[in-house]
Amino acid sequence: VHKNTTVAKGHVEFKHGNTRLFCDSALYFQDSNIVNAYGDVQINQGDTVNLFCDSLIFNGNTNKSKLLSNVRFRDSEYFMLTDLLDYDGNKSIGAYKNHANISSINSDLKLTSVKGYYYSTSKTFYFKDSVHIQDPKYELFADTLEFRTNNSSAHFHGPTTILFDSSTVECNRGIYFSKEERVQLWNGATLNEPGRSFYADSLLFNQKTDLGEGFCNVVMYDTTEQVKFMSDYLLKKPQNEELILKDNARVFQYSEKDTLYLSGDTITYQQDTLTNTKLSIIENNVAIINGDNFIRCDSAYFSEADSILKLHKNPIIWNGDMQLFADSVFTTYYDGEFHKMFMYQNAMLISARENDSVHYDQMKGKFMTALLDSSKIKQIRIEQNAQSLYYPEETKTDSAGVEFKTLKGMDRKEC
């Protein structure tokens, strides 16, 4: 019927370069160099590509094929099933645009997507639109995904969610190395665990070792303990036994009464798995804020077991209009507020006077104890070498009936 057309039936085989085509029957249009193949169609290209389908259109001039109905692809590692596939023999690239199911021959991994490409030379899949991976170790949802079969690595290019046994990862770009069970994420990533969330601009997490690192704008929030950690670098050790924050490190401890704010160059937060108590160590340029208390020192140590906050290396405490100094300070902190402050060696208190920037009431001694109520200092006790310097005032009334205060002198005591 067709001029210059060859009709072939029964165990048909075509060869074009290193590509071989097998089918039950075919039409070969010699003028256009096009082959229409039908029934048990197979394309074999060297040792890298094996394609199967019910029918096919092959263009010998362009070395491109369109595979129709029940299309299957298989190599030594993966099997793919779709309805329609375009295959470029020059570049060894297969493309589908109407869903495909992909599964691993050697494992339980399964993948689906609306669109995709397979680069047989580099053995790389590129998936687009509603990408879904199911694996015994994880489940993944993404918009765009590049899957490199040589090292079983998944590269995310767009919003992605990964579900593990006890944690969830959300990111915009990154890589998941499934054999090593570790992720490298950037452009904003969040790790959610039971009772804890962890965000960073860039995030490294090893599922096997439970070791995580965050870089830039790191925020970790512990919903169980009501604690927020912030820094530009954070190291999370296994089972959350230790957190190390560096570079602009800050901790917010929330309570019903008030918030305890801690900051420093480095903050180490440890958890005793036996007693479930917390220990915090703050190093260099320490700042602490709680209620009316503002504290600066070089290093601090807080133990939840005995509710003691230790301040070292010339700490300074501001409380209302009072300023306190000592070589070191121990404070009790529980129920969201400070209760006692124990100041050791060279303890001193300076109190500002209302509308007076020249005269200050002062107290000093070897040891000083301050009692607080609702974060305000209510009582001071000084022991050994106690001294006080106080400016008594006298209230007078002028001719217009306006009251004003004047200093009566200076009162000094030593005891």
Secondary structure, DSSP 4 states (H G I P E B T S, - for coil): --TTEEEEEEEEEEEETTEEEEEEEEEEETTTTEEEEEEEEEEEETTTEEEEEEEEEEETTTTEEEEEEEEEEE-SSEEEEEEEEEEETTTTEEEESS-EEEEESSSS-EEEESEEEEETTTTEEEEEEEEEEEETTEEEEEEEEEEETTTTEEEEEEEEEEE-SS-EEEEEEEEEETTTTEEEEEEEEEEEETTEEEEESEEEEETTTTEEEEEEEEEEEETTTTEEEEEEEEEE-GGGSEEEEEEEEEEEEE-SS-EEEEEEEEEEEEE-TTT--EEEEEEEEEEEEETTEEEEEEEEEEETTTTEEEEESS-EEEETTEEEE-SEEEEEEETTEEEEEEEEEEEEEEEEETTEEEEEEEEEEEEEEEEEETTEEEEEEEESS-EEEE--EEEEE-TTS-EEEEE---EEEE-
